[in-house]
Structure formats: structure tokens, C-alpha cells
Amino acid sequence: MTDFARPARRTFMCASAAIGSAALLTACGNGESAVETPEANSIPEPSGEGQVLMPVSDLPVGSRASAPATYPDGSATAVMVFRPDEKTVLAYSNKCTHQGCALTPKSQDENFYCACHGSKFAPKDGTVVAGPAKAALPRYAAEIKDKNIVVYVTADA
């Protein structure tokens, strides 16, 4: 007969706790995503009636902002805007593509930011900079018209 050494109860309990803790920490993570960034959505052509969001003077070149807007059905939303140069303004849905939380233009690193889970989006094209979001932001047509920023909000964005 062969005698096998049985592990002490304390050894077994400590090993179980260590394995469980490692699994828990792995599941929590820090919200960063190693997934490849999908391509930016194309900029749609203006259609329907545009909405004046703000005077162009309220959005200096290189800055980001959030502004209230209205869907075609009359319901309220918000739009994220970025002005990369004197003649261009870009507009995006303010809903994070991870779980639909509202984005903010205020972040430490010049990105649109989701405070719910830490996703970040590049203002130049709406692509994901940091996850857990995996899809780029939906875009709206936007233009500078008569010294105002005009956005064409659509229901499908």
C-alpha cells in the first residue's frame, strides 16, 4: 500500500482563496480594451431640417462641447461636437456605444468620455480610444452656417 500525503486543511483553504481572488481580479479588469478599433462611421449628408446648436464663436478651433438637440420625433437628446479647424465641425451621438450612457466632452486627454465604464472616443472621427466600448460613435451631418453650428440629427444614429 502506498500512503499519499494529504494537504492540510489550512493549505487547501489558502490555495482556494488565492485562486478565487485571482479569478475575481481578472474578471474586473480596468476597462481597457485590447480589441482592434473599428473604422469610423462615415459622415452623413445633410438632410431634413438642421438645428442651430450654438454660435460658432462658442466653439473655438480644437475644442469639444455637448449641446442639446431634438430628434425628428421631438424627443430630446444631446450632440457631441468638435471643431478641428476654422471651416469644419463634426457631430456625434452622445450615447456611448457600450451601454448607452451619456458622454461628456470633459476629459483629461481631449477625448469624449463615458463616466459609466471609462470608454473614450476620438473627437476627430468618433472611434474608440479605450474600451469597453467596441463600436465608433454614430455621426450626424454638421456645418458652419451663418456664424452658427448647424446639426442634422437623424433618428437612426
Secondary structure, 3 states (H helix, E strand, C coil): CCCCCCCCHHHHHHHHHHHHHHHHHHHHCCCCCCCCCCCCCCCCCCCCCCEEEEEHHHCCCCCEEEEEEECCCCCEEEEEEEEEECCEEEEEECECCCCCCEEECCCCCCCEEECCCCCEECCCCCCEEECCCCCCCCEEEEEEECCEEEEECCCCC
